[in-house]
Amino acid sequence: MKDYIEERAVEIAEYIIETKATVRQSAKKFGVSKSTVHKDITDRLCHINPSLAEEIRKILNLNKSERHIRGGLATKEKYRHMKS
């Protein structure tokens, strides 16, 4: 694996841990696709730094369990603005 890919994977992981960011937020911040972020932090990070990968897995699971709530809030906000 190329060095810059490993560095990017670790940088993204550290960013997610610090900010509790989602995959979409991280992709936007680093200027890569959601698929790239997901591949970096799930597959590549396991080989680079297993302990960091374990921390990321916890955050991803939390984000996954909360995503239906965020979607509902976004829809509620959308329709609230349409009424005004």
Secondary structure per residue as TSV (DSSP state, phi and psi in degrees):
chain	resnum	aa	ss	phi	psi
A	1	M	-	360.0	141.9
A	2	K	-	-72.3	149.8
A	3	D	H	-59.6	-42.1
A	4	Y	H	-66.0	-28.8
A	5	I	H	-70.2	-43.1
A	6	E	H	-62.4	-44.0
A	7	E	H	-61.8	-43.0
A	8	R	H	-62.9	-42.5
A	9	A	H	-61.1	-43.1
A	10	V	H	-69.1	-41.4
A	11	E	H	-61.5	-44.9
A	12	I	H	-63.1	-43.1
A	13	A	H	-61.8	-44.9
A	14	E	H	-64.0	-38.8
A	15	Y	H	-62.6	-44.6
A	16	I	H	-64.5	-40.4
A	17	I	H	-65.8	-43.0
A	18	E	H	-67.1	-41.8
A	19	T	H	-106.2	-7.6
A	20	K	-	57.9	34.7
A	21	A	-	-72.9	157.1
A	22	T	-	-85.3	172.7
A	23	V	H	-62.8	-42.2
A	24	R	H	-62.8	-44.6
A	25	Q	H	-62.8	-41.1
A	26	S	H	-65.9	-41.1
A	27	A	H	-62.0	-42.1
A	28	K	H	-64.7	-42.5
A	29	K	H	-63.2	-42.0
A	30	F	H	-94.5	-3.7
A	31	G	T	70.0	33.4
A	32	V	S	-126.6	173.5
A	33	S	-	-79.4	162.6
A	34	K	H	-61.4	-37.5
A	35	S	H	-62.1	-40.9
A	36	T	H	-64.9	-45.2
A	37	V	H	-61.1	-46.0
A	38	H	H	-62.9	-44.5
A	39	K	H	-61.9	-43.4
A	40	D	I	-60.2	-47.8
A	41	I	I	-88.2	-13.6
A	42	T	I	-102.3	-46.5
A	43	D	I	-92.0	-56.6
A	44	R	I	-68.2	-37.6
A	45	L	H	-65.6	-29.5
A	46	C	H	-59.7	-35.1
A	47	H	H	-83.7	-29.2
A	48	I	H	-82.5	-50.9
A	49	N	-	-149.2	89.3
A	50	P	H	-59.2	-35.1
A	51	S	H	-69.4	-37.8
A	52	L	H	-66.8	-38.3
A	53	A	H	-62.6	-36.2
A	54	E	H	-66.6	-40.8
A	55	E	H	-64.3	-41.8
A	56	I	H	-63.2	-40.1
A	57	R	H	-59.0	-39.8
A	58	K	H	-62.8	-43.9
A	59	I	H	-67.4	-40.7
A	60	L	H	-62.9	-40.4
A	61	N	H	-65.3	-39.5
A	62	L	H	-63.9	-46.5
A	63	N	H	-60.8	-38.8
A	64	K	H	-65.9	-38.7
A	65	S	H	-72.3	-21.3
A	66	E	H	-99.7	-7.1
A	67	R	H	-66.3	-31.5
A	68	H	H	-67.7	-30.0
A	69	I	H	-70.4	-45.8
A	70	R	H	-61.1	-39.4
A	71	G	H	-63.9	-42.1
A	72	G	H	-64.6	-41.0
A	73	L	H	-65.8	-38.4
A	74	A	H	-65.2	-40.8
A	75	T	H	-65.6	-43.3
A	76	K	H	-59.3	-44.4
A	77	E	H	-65.2	-39.0
A	78	K	H	-59.8	-48.7
A	79	Y	H	-73.1	-27.5
A	80	R	H	-64.5	-40.1
A	81	H	H	-72.1	-29.5
A	82	M	H	-69.3	-31.3
A	83	K	H	-69.4	-35.9
A	84	S	-	-68.8	360.0
